[in-house]
Amino acid sequence: MSTKFDPRFLEDLAKRLSASVPAQLSALKDDLENNFKSVLQAGLGKLDLVTRQEFDVQAGVLARTRETLMALEARLQEWERAGGGADRKT
Protein backbone atom coordinates (compact mmCIF):
# COMPACT_ATOMS: atom_id res chain seq x y z
CA MET A 1 0.00 0.00 0.00
CA SER A 2 1.53 3.27 -1.07
CA THR A 3 1.07 6.60 0.65
CA LYS A 4 1.53 10.00 -0.96
CA PHE A 5 3.67 12.38 1.01
CA ASP A 6 2.64 15.92 1.78
CA PRO A 7 4.38 18.08 -0.87
CA ARG A 8 5.20 20.68 1.79
CA PHE A 9 7.09 18.03 3.76
CA LEU A 10 9.14 17.06 0.72
CA GLU A 11 9.78 20.70 -0.22
CA ASP A 12 10.93 21.48 3.32
CA LEU A 13 13.20 18.46 3.37
CA ALA A 14 14.64 19.35 -0.05
CA LYS A 15 15.28 22.94 1.14
CA ARG A 16 17.04 21.70 4.25
CA LEU A 17 19.20 19.38 2.17
CA SER A 18 20.09 22.14 -0.28
CA ALA A 19 20.87 24.47 2.63
CA SER A 20 23.47 21.96 3.78
CA VAL A 21 25.31 22.26 0.47
CA PRO A 22 28.63 24.12 0.74
CA ALA A 23 28.56 27.85 -0.07
CA GLN A 24 30.77 27.32 -3.15
CA LEU A 25 27.86 25.48 -4.79
CA SER A 26 25.21 28.08 -3.94
CA ALA A 27 24.76 28.85 -7.66
CA LEU A 28 23.41 25.32 -8.05
CA LYS A 29 21.12 25.58 -5.03
CA ASP A 30 17.82 25.74 -6.95
CA ASP A 31 18.84 22.88 -9.21
CA LEU A 32 19.93 20.80 -6.25
CA GLU A 33 16.73 21.54 -4.37
CA ASN A 34 14.61 20.38 -7.32
CA ASN A 35 16.76 17.29 -7.77
CA PHE A 36 16.58 16.49 -4.07
CA LYS A 37 12.80 16.77 -4.20
CA SER A 38 12.59 14.44 -7.22
CA VAL A 39 14.90 11.88 -5.65
CA LEU A 40 12.99 11.99 -2.37
CA GLN A 41 9.63 11.57 -4.11
CA ALA A 42 10.91 8.63 -6.15
CA GLY A 43 12.61 6.95 -3.20
CA LEU A 44 9.80 7.45 -0.72
CA GLY A 45 7.22 6.45 -3.32
CA LYS A 46 8.79 2.99 -3.54
CA LEU A 47 8.33 2.33 0.16
CA ASP A 48 5.36 0.30 1.35
CA LEU A 49 3.95 2.75 3.90
CA VAL A 50 0.61 3.46 5.52
CA THR A 51 -0.76 6.64 7.00
CA ARG A 52 -0.63 7.18 10.74
CA GLN A 53 -4.43 7.06 10.82
CA GLU A 54 -4.49 3.64 9.14
CA PHE A 55 -1.75 2.39 11.47
CA ASP A 56 -3.75 3.55 14.51
CA VAL A 57 -6.89 1.83 13.20
CA GLN A 58 -5.02 -1.43 12.67
CA ALA A 59 -3.39 -1.17 16.11
CA GLY A 60 -6.89 -0.84 17.60
CA VAL A 61 -8.09 -3.89 15.67
CA LEU A 62 -5.10 -5.85 16.92
CA ALA A 63 -5.72 -4.80 20.53
CA ARG A 64 -9.38 -5.90 20.32
CA THR A 65 -8.34 -9.20 18.73
CA ARG A 66 -5.86 -9.83 21.54
CA GLU A 67 -8.56 -9.12 24.14
CA THR A 68 -10.94 -11.54 22.42
CA LEU A 69 -8.25 -14.21 22.19
CA MET A 70 -7.40 -13.84 25.87
CA ALA A 71 -11.07 -14.09 26.81
CA LEU A 72 -11.52 -17.20 24.67
CA GLU A 73 -8.40 -18.81 26.17
CA ALA A 74 -9.76 -18.15 29.66
CA ARG A 75 -13.12 -19.67 28.72
CA LEU A 76 -11.40 -22.72 27.24
CA GLN A 77 -9.33 -23.26 30.39
CA GLU A 78 -12.47 -22.93 32.49
CA TRP A 79 -14.31 -25.40 30.30
CA GLU A 80 -11.42 -27.88 30.47
CA ARG A 81 -11.27 -27.57 34.28
CA ALA A 82 -15.00 -28.27 34.47
CA GLY A 83 -14.50 -31.53 32.60
CA GLY A 84 -15.69 -30.36 29.25
CA GLY A 85 -12.46 -31.49 27.69
CA ALA A 86 -12.73 -35.11 28.89
CA ASP A 87 -12.56 -37.76 26.21
CA ARG A 88 -15.94 -39.22 25.40
CA LYS A 89 -16.72 -42.37 23.49
CA THR A 90 -19.65 -42.19 21.16
A tleap script that builds the chain and sets N, CA, C and O, in Angstrom:
source leaprc.protein.ff14SB
mol = sequence {
  NMET SER THR LYS PHE ASP PRO ARG PHE LEU
  GLU ASP LEU ALA LYS ARG LEU SER ALA SER
  VAL PRO ALA GLN LEU SER ALA LEU LYS ASP
  ASP LEU GLU ASN ASN PHE LYS SER VAL LEU
  GLN ALA GLY LEU GLY LYS LEU ASP LEU VAL
  THR ARG GLN GLU PHE ASP VAL GLN ALA GLY
  VAL LEU ALA ARG THR ARG GLU THR LEU MET
  ALA LEU GLU ALA ARG LEU GLN GLU TRP GLU
  ARG ALA GLY GLY GLY ALA ASP ARG LYS CTHR
}
set mol.1.N position { 0.855 -1.164 0.000 }
set mol.1.CA position { 0.000 0.000 0.000 }
set mol.1.C position { 0.907 1.234 0.000 }
set mol.1.O position { 1.792 1.367 0.846 }
set mol.2.N position { 0.684 2.096 -0.921 }
set mol.2.CA position { 1.534 3.269 -1.070 }
set mol.2.C position { 0.835 4.514 -0.516 }
set mol.2.O position { -0.381 4.663 -0.631 }
set mol.3.N position { 1.613 5.382 0.073 }
set mol.3.CA position { 1.071 6.603 0.649 }
set mol.3.C position { 1.745 7.792 -0.005 }
set mol.3.O position { 2.967 7.817 -0.149 }
set mol.4.N position { 0.952 8.780 -0.403 }
set mol.4.CA position { 1.532 10.004 -0.957 }
set mol.4.C position { 1.992 10.877 0.196 }
set mol.4.O position { 1.332 10.980 1.230 }
set mol.5.N position { 3.131 11.496 -0.009 }
set mol.5.CA position { 3.665 12.380 1.012 }
set mol.5.C position { 3.194 13.796 0.778 }
set mol.5.O position { 2.983 14.212 -0.361 }
set mol.6.N position { 3.033 14.524 1.844 }
set mol.6.CA position { 2.644 15.924 1.783 }
set mol.6.C position { 3.727 16.679 1.015 }
set mol.6.O position { 4.891 16.646 1.414 }
set mol.7.N position { 3.372 17.358 -0.079 }
set mol.7.CA position { 4.375 18.077 -0.872 }
set mol.7.C position { 5.151 19.100 -0.044 }
set mol.7.O position { 6.328 19.346 -0.305 }
set mol.8.N position { 4.493 19.694 0.953 }
set mol.8.CA position { 5.197 20.681 1.789 }
set mol.8.C position { 6.312 20.003 2.582 }
set mol.8.O position { 7.378 20.585 2.784 }
set mol.9.N position { 6.064 18.776 3.028 }
set mol.9.CA position { 7.088 18.032 3.763 }
set mol.9.C position { 8.302 17.785 2.868 }
set mol.9.O position { 9.442 17.994 3.281 }
set mol.10.N position { 8.039 17.336 1.634 }
set mol.10.CA position { 9.142 17.062 0.715 }
set mol.10.C position { 9.878 18.344 0.332 }
set mol.10.O position { 11.106 18.348 0.240 }
set mol.11.N position { 9.139 19.428 0.109 }
set mol.11.CA position { 9.783 20.699 -0.222 }
set mol.11.C position { 10.665 21.175 0.930 }
set mol.11.O position { 11.785 21.637 0.713 }
set mol.12.N position { 10.158 21.062 2.146 }
set mol.12.CA position { 10.925 21.481 3.320 }
set mol.12.C position { 12.193 20.646 3.459 }
set mol.12.O position { 13.274 21.169 3.729 }
set mol.13.N position { 12.041 19.348 3.271 }
set mol.13.CA position { 13.201 18.460 3.371 }
set mol.13.C position { 14.222 18.776 2.279 }
set mol.13.O position { 15.423 18.815 2.543 }
set mol.14.N position { 13.748 18.999 1.062 }
set mol.14.CA position { 14.643 19.345 -0.046 }
set mol.14.C position { 15.358 20.668 0.236 }
set mol.14.O position { 16.546 20.797 -0.058 }
set mol.15.N position { 14.650 21.651 0.802 }
set mol.15.CA position { 15.276 22.935 1.137 }
set mol.15.C position { 16.349 22.754 2.208 }
set mol.15.O position { 17.422 23.354 2.138 }
set mol.16.N position { 16.044 21.916 3.200 }
set mol.16.CA position { 17.039 21.696 4.255 }
set mol.16.C position { 18.264 20.987 3.703 }
set mol.16.O position { 19.388 21.285 4.107 }
set mol.17.N position { 18.058 20.053 2.786 }
set mol.17.CA position { 19.198 19.379 2.167 }
set mol.17.C position { 20.024 20.356 1.342 }
set mol.17.O position { 21.253 20.354 1.414 }
set mol.18.N position { 19.348 21.191 0.558 }
set mol.18.CA position { 20.091 22.144 -0.277 }
set mol.18.C position { 20.788 23.200 0.575 }
set mol.18.O position { 21.828 23.727 0.177 }
set mol.19.N position { 20.232 23.511 1.732 }
set mol.19.CA position { 20.874 24.471 2.635 }
set mol.19.C position { 22.159 23.891 3.215 }
set mol.19.O position { 23.046 24.634 3.634 }
set mol.20.N position { 22.255 22.586 3.239 }
set mol.20.CA position { 23.467 21.956 3.783 }
set mol.20.C position { 24.589 21.860 2.758 }
set mol.20.O position { 25.691 21.411 3.073 }
set mol.21.N position { 24.303 22.283 1.532 }
set mol.21.CA position { 25.312 22.260 0.468 }
set mol.21.C position { 26.325 23.375 0.735 }
set mol.21.O position { 25.943 24.473 1.137 }
set mol.22.N position { 27.600 23.103 0.516 }
set mol.22.CA position { 28.633 24.122 0.743 }
set mol.22.C position { 28.371 25.411 -0.041 }
set mol.22.O position { 27.795 25.383 -1.128 }
set mol.23.N position { 28.792 26.515 0.516 }
set mol.23.CA position { 28.558 27.845 -0.068 }
set mol.23.C position { 29.100 27.956 -1.503 }
set mol.23.O position { 28.532 28.681 -2.321 }
set mol.24.N position { 30.181 27.251 -1.809 }
set mol.24.CA position { 30.766 27.320 -3.147 }
set mol.24.C position { 29.785 26.827 -4.220 }
set mol.24.O position { 29.925 27.177 -5.392 }
set mol.25.N position { 28.810 26.030 -3.830 }
set mol.25.CA position { 27.856 25.482 -4.788 }
set mol.25.C position { 26.506 26.195 -4.734 }
set mol.25.O position { 25.507 25.683 -5.239 }
set mol.26.N position { 26.483 27.378 -4.120 }
set mol.26.CA position { 25.214 28.082 -3.943 }
set mol.26.C position { 24.547 28.421 -5.275 }
set mol.26.O position { 23.324 28.552 -5.334 }
set mol.27.N position { 25.334 28.566 -6.342 }
set mol.27.CA position { 24.759 28.852 -7.657 }
set mol.27.C position { 23.894 27.685 -8.134 }
set mol.27.O position { 22.988 27.875 -8.945 }
set mol.28.N position { 24.165 26.501 -7.644 }
set mol.28.CA position { 23.415 25.319 -8.048 }
set mol.28.C position { 22.268 25.002 -7.085 }
set mol.28.O position { 21.579 23.993 -7.240 }
set mol.29.N position { 22.072 25.864 -6.101 }
set mol.29.CA position { 21.123 25.580 -5.026 }
set mol.29.C position { 19.728 25.218 -5.528 }
set mol.29.O position { 19.160 24.218 -5.090 }
set mol.30.N position { 19.163 26.019 -6.445 }
set mol.30.CA position { 17.816 25.743 -6.950 }
set mol.30.C position { 17.758 24.408 -7.682 }
set mol.30.O position { 16.818 23.630 -7.515 }
set mol.31.N position { 18.777 24.159 -8.493 }
set mol.31.CA position { 18.838 22.878 -9.213 }
set mol.31.C position { 18.909 21.713 -8.228 }
set mol.31.O position { 18.198 20.717 -8.363 }
set mol.32.N position { 19.779 21.863 -7.244 }
set mol.32.CA position { 19.929 20.801 -6.248 }
set mol.32.C position { 18.632 20.577 -5.475 }
set mol.32.O position { 18.245 19.439 -5.210 }
set mol.33.N position { 17.974 21.657 -5.123 }
set mol.33.CA position { 16.726 21.541 -4.373 }
set mol.33.C position { 15.680 20.769 -5.182 }
set mol.33.O position { 15.001 19.893 -4.647 }
set mol.34.N position { 15.555 21.091 -6.456 }
set mol.34.CA position { 14.605 20.379 -7.319 }
set mol.34.C position { 14.995 18.914 -7.484 }
set mol.34.O position { 14.138 18.030 -7.472 }
set mol.35.N position { 16.298 18.664 -7.639 }
set mol.35.CA position { 16.764 17.289 -7.774 }
set mol.35.C position { 16.555 16.509 -6.476 }
set mol.35.O position { 16.162 15.343 -6.508 }
set mol.36.N position { 16.812 17.143 -5.351 }
set mol.36.CA position { 16.582 16.487 -4.066 }
set mol.36.C position { 15.115 16.095 -3.934 }
set mol.36.O position { 14.785 14.987 -3.510 }
set mol.37.N position { 14.241 17.034 -4.308 }
set mol.37.CA position { 12.801 16.773 -4.196 }
set mol.37.C position { 12.401 15.580 -5.078 }
set mol.37.O position { 11.637 14.717 -4.646 }
set mol.38.N position { 12.910 15.536 -6.294 }
set mol.38.CA position { 12.593 14.440 -7.216 }
set mol.38.C position { 13.099 13.102 -6.686 }
set mol.38.O position { 12.395 12.093 -6.730 }
set mol.39.N position { 14.315 13.113 -6.191 }
set mol.39.CA position { 14.899 11.879 -5.655 }
set mol.39.C position { 14.122 11.417 -4.431 }
set mol.39.O position { 13.849 10.226 -4.279 }
set mol.40.N position { 13.766 12.348 -3.563 }
set mol.40.CA position { 12.993 11.990 -2.368 }
set mol.40.C position { 11.628 11.420 -2.748 }
set mol.40.O position { 11.206 10.406 -2.193 }
set mol.41.N position { 10.936 12.065 -3.692 }
set mol.41.CA position { 9.628 11.570 -4.113 }
set mol.41.C position { 9.733 10.166 -4.692 }
set mol.41.O position { 8.919 9.296 -4.385 }
set mol.42.N position { 10.739 9.954 -5.530 }
set mol.42.CA position { 10.909 8.634 -6.146 }
set mol.42.C position { 11.251 7.581 -5.094 }
set mol.42.O position { 10.677 6.492 -5.086 }
set mol.43.N position { 12.181 7.912 -4.217 }
set mol.43.CA position { 12.605 6.952 -3.200 }
set mol.43.C position { 11.520 6.637 -2.195 }
set mol.43.O position { 11.287 5.473 -1.867 }
set mol.44.N position { 10.860 7.664 -1.707 }
set mol.44.CA position { 9.804 7.446 -0.716 }
set mol.44.C position { 8.579 6.794 -1.346 }
set mol.44.O position { 7.845 6.066 -0.678 }
set mol.45.N position { 8.362 7.053 -2.625 }
set mol.45.CA position { 7.223 6.450 -3.316 }
set mol.45.C position { 7.347 4.943 -3.459 }
set mol.45.O position { 6.342 4.249 -3.613 }
set mol.46.N position { 8.569 4.431 -3.410 }
set mol.46.CA position { 8.793 2.987 -3.543 }
set mol.46.C position { 8.560 2.242 -2.232 }
set mol.46.O position { 8.434 1.017 -2.225 }
set mol.47.N position { 8.504 2.971 -1.136 }
set mol.47.CA position { 8.327 2.331 0.163 }
set mol.47.C position { 6.878 1.906 0.360 }
set mol.47.O position { 5.953 2.565 -0.115 }
set mol.48.N position { 6.698 0.814 1.053 }
set mol.48.CA position { 5.358 0.301 1.350 }
set mol.48.C position { 4.939 0.867 2.702 }
set mol.48.O position { 5.197 0.265 3.744 }
set mol.49.N position { 4.291 2.029 2.675 }
set mol.49.CA position { 3.955 2.746 3.898 }
set mol.49.C position { 2.449 2.931 4.031 }
set mol.49.O position { 1.710 2.884 3.047 }
set mol.50.N position { 2.018 3.141 5.251 }
set mol.50.CA position { 0.615 3.456 5.521 }
set mol.50.C position { 0.560 4.775 6.274 }
set mol.50.O position { 1.553 5.223 6.848 }
set mol.51.N position { -0.612 5.385 6.261 }
set mol.51.CA position { -0.765 6.636 6.999 }
set mol.51.C position { -0.807 6.336 8.493 }
set mol.51.O position { -1.060 5.202 8.899 }
set mol.52.N position { -0.561 7.341 9.292 }
set mol.52.CA position { -0.626 7.183 10.745 }
set mol.52.C position { -2.041 6.778 11.168 }
set mol.52.O position { -2.226 5.963 12.071 }
set mol.53.N position { -3.029 7.365 10.497 }
set mol.53.CA position { -4.429 7.057 10.818 }
set mol.53.C position { -4.710 5.570 10.572 }
set mol.53.O position { -5.329 4.910 11.407 }
set mol.54.N position { -4.261 5.047 9.436 }
set mol.54.CA position { -4.489 3.636 9.139 }
set mol.54.C position { -3.735 2.744 10.125 }
set mol.54.O position { -4.245 1.708 10.551 }
set mol.55.N position { -2.528 3.150 10.480 }
set mol.55.CA position { -1.752 2.395 11.465 }
set mol.55.C position { -2.491 2.337 12.796 }
set mol.55.O position { -2.585 1.277 13.415 }
set mol.56.N position { -3.019 3.485 13.237 }
set mol.56.CA position { -3.750 3.546 14.509 }
set mol.56.C position { -4.999 2.675 14.475 }
set mol.56.O position { -5.325 2.011 15.459 }
set mol.57.N position { -5.699 2.677 13.338 }
set mol.57.CA position { -6.890 1.834 13.200 }
set mol.57.C position { -6.500 0.366 13.324 }
set mol.57.O position { -7.150 -0.394 14.042 }
set mol.58.N position { -5.443 -0.033 12.627 }
set mol.58.CA position { -5.024 -1.431 12.669 }
set mol.58.C position { -4.501 -1.825 14.054 }
set mol.58.O position { -4.688 -2.963 14.486 }
set mol.59.N position { -3.854 -0.896 14.746 }
set mol.59.CA position { -3.393 -1.167 16.112 }
set mol.59.C position { -4.593 -1.403 17.025 }
set mol.59.O position { -4.545 -2.262 17.906 }
set mol.60.N position { -5.663 -0.646 16.819 }
set mol.60.CA position { -6.892 -0.841 17.597 }
set mol.60.C position { -7.526 -2.194 17.316 }
set mol.60.O position { -7.983 -2.873 18.235 }
set mol.61.N position { -7.554 -2.586 16.045 }
set mol.61.CA position { -8.094 -3.893 15.666 }
set mol.61.C position { -7.276 -4.998 16.327 }
set mol.61.O position { -7.832 -5.961 16.855 }
set mol.62.N position { -5.975 -4.855 16.295 }
set mol.62.CA position { -5.099 -5.852 16.915 }
set mol.62.C position { -5.338 -5.938 18.421 }
set mol.62.O position { -5.389 -7.036 18.975 }
set mol.63.N position { -5.484 -4.808 19.078 }
set mol.63.CA position { -5.724 -4.799 20.529 }
set mol.63.C position { -7.039 -5.509 20.856 }
set mol.63.O position { -7.100 -6.298 21.798 }
set mol.64.N position { -8.092 -5.230 20.080 }
set mol.64.CA position { -9.383 -5.900 20.322 }
set mol.64.C position { -9.272 -7.397 20.054 }
set mol.64.O position { -9.869 -8.198 20.773 }
set mol.65.N position { -8.522 -7.779 19.039 }
set mol.65.CA position { -8.338 -9.196 18.726 }
set mol.65.C position { -7.605 -9.901 19.860 }
set mol.65.O position { -7.964 -11.015 20.242 }
set mol.66.N position { -6.586 -9.253 20.394 }
set mol.66.CA position { -5.862 -9.831 21.537 }
set mol.66.C position { -6.787 -10.029 22.730 }
set mol.66.O position { -6.752 -11.072 23.382 }
set mol.67.N position { -7.615 -9.025 23.015 }
set mol.67.CA position { -8.560 -9.117 24.136 }
set mol.67.C position { -9.518 -10.287 23.938 }
set mol.67.O position { -9.791 -11.041 24.872 }
set mol.68.N position { -10.025 -10.433 22.720 }
set mol.68.CA position { -10.943 -11.535 22.419 }
set mol.68.C position { -10.239 -12.869 22.577 }
set mol.68.O position { -10.798 -13.803 23.152 }
set mol.69.N position { -9.024 -12.966 22.075 }
set mol.69.CA position { -8.249 -14.209 22.193 }
set mol.69.C position { -8.014 -14.569 23.652 }
set mol.69.O position { -8.170 -15.724 24.049 }
set mol.70.N position { -7.639 -13.578 24.445 }
set mol.70.CA position { -7.397 -13.842 25.867 }
set mol.70.C position { -8.681 -14.306 26.561 }
set mol.70.O position { -8.645 -15.210 27.395 }
set mol.71.N position { -9.796 -13.695 26.219 }
set mol.71.CA position { -11.075 -14.089 26.813 }
set mol.71.C position { -11.439 -15.511 26.397 }
set mol.71.O position { -11.913 -16.291 27.223 }
set mol.72.N position { -11.227 -15.854 25.146 }
set mol.72.CA position { -11.519 -17.202 24.669 }
set mol.72.C position { -10.609 -18.241 25.320 }
set mol.72.O position { -11.056 -19.336 25.662 }
set mol.73.N position { -9.332 -17.897 25.491 }
set mol.73.CA position { -8.405 -18.810 26.165 }
set mol.73.C position { -8.847 -19.058 27.606 }
set mol.73.O position { -8.789 -20.187 28.093 }
set mol.74.N position { -9.288 -17.998 28.283 }
set mol.74.CA position { -9.761 -18.149 29.661 }
set mol.74.C position { -11.001 -19.030 29.700 }
set mol.74.O position { -11.120 -19.886 30.577 }
set mol.75.N position { -11.916 -18.838 28.772 }
set mol.75.CA position { -13.124 -19.667 28.721 }
set mol.75.C position { -12.777 -21.124 28.451 }
set mol.75.O position { -13.374 -22.025 29.040 }
set mol.76.N position { -11.816 -21.359 27.565 }
set mol.76.CA position { -11.403 -22.725 27.244 }
set mol.76.C position { -10.789 -23.400 28.468 }
set mol.76.O position { -11.096 -24.556 28.759 }
set mol.77.N position { -9.936 -22.694 29.176 }
set mol.77.CA position { -9.330 -23.265 30.389 }
set mol.77.C position { -10.404 -23.585 31.418 }
set mol.77.O position { -10.343 -24.624 32.077 }
set mol.78.N position { -11.369 -22.718 31.558 }
set mol.78.CA position { -12.473 -22.929 32.494 }
set mol.78.C position { -13.275 -24.168 32.094 }
set mol.78.O position { -13.625 -24.995 32.937 }
set mol.79.N position { -13.550 -24.279 30.838 }
set mol.79.CA position { -14.311 -25.403 30.298 }
set mol.79.C position { -13.551 -26.714 30.518 }
set mol.79.O position { -14.139 -27.725 30.901 }
set mol.80.N position { -12.234 -26.682 30.270 }
set mol.80.CA position { -11.419 -27.883 30.468 }
set mol.80.C position { -11.369 -28.276 31.940 }
set mol.80.O position { -11.410 -29.462 32.266 }
set mol.81.N position { -11.279 -27.281 32.841 }
set mol.81.CA position { -11.273 -27.572 34.279 }
set mol.81.C position { -12.598 -28.181 34.737 }
set mol.81.O position { -12.631 -29.003 35.652 }
set mol.82.N position { -13.667 -27.777 34.103 }
set mol.82.CA position { -14.995 -28.272 34.470 }
set mol.82.C position { -15.269 -29.657 33.886 }
set mol.82.O position { -16.340 -30.224 34.105 }
set mol.83.N position { -14.320 -30.192 33.157 }
set mol.83.CA position { -14.497 -31.526 32.601 }
set mol.83.C position { -15.034 -31.546 31.194 }
set mol.83.O position { -15.314 -32.614 30.648 }
set mol.84.N position { -15.178 -30.426 30.621 }
set mol.84.CA position { -15.687 -30.355 29.251 }
set mol.84.C position { -14.708 -30.901 28.229 }
set mol.84.O position { -15.090 -31.225 27.104 }
set mol.85.N position { -13.468 -31.002 28.613 }
set mol.85.CA position { -12.459 -31.485 27.690 }
set mol.85.C position { -12.185 -32.972 27.835 }
set mol.85.O position { -11.291 -33.499 27.173 }
set mol.86.N position { -12.949 -33.672 28.703 }
set mol.86.CA position { -12.730 -35.114 28.894 }
set mol.86.C position { -13.070 -35.862 27.634 }
set mol.86.O position { -14.004 -35.509 26.914 }
set mol.87.N position { -12.287 -36.921 27.369 }
set mol.87.CA position { -12.557 -37.761 26.207 }
set mol.87.C position { -13.875 -38.487 26.388 }
set mol.87.O position { -14.164 -39.011 27.464 }
set mol.88.N position { -14.654 -38.517 25.357 }
set mol.88.CA position { -15.944 -39.217 25.400 }
set mol.88.C position { -15.989 -40.206 24.271 }
set mol.88.O position { -15.523 -39.925 23.167 }
set mol.89.N position { -16.543 -41.354 24.540 }
set mol.89.CA position { -16.720 -42.368 23.486 }
set mol.89.C position { -18.156 -42.250 23.014 }
set mol.89.O position { -19.092 -42.138 23.804 }
set mol.90.N position { -18.294 -42.280 21.713 }
set mol.90.CA position { -19.654 -42.189 21.156 }
set mol.90.C position { -20.054 -43.453 20.488 }
set mol.90.O position { -21.165 -43.550 19.966 }
savepdb mol mol.pdb
quit
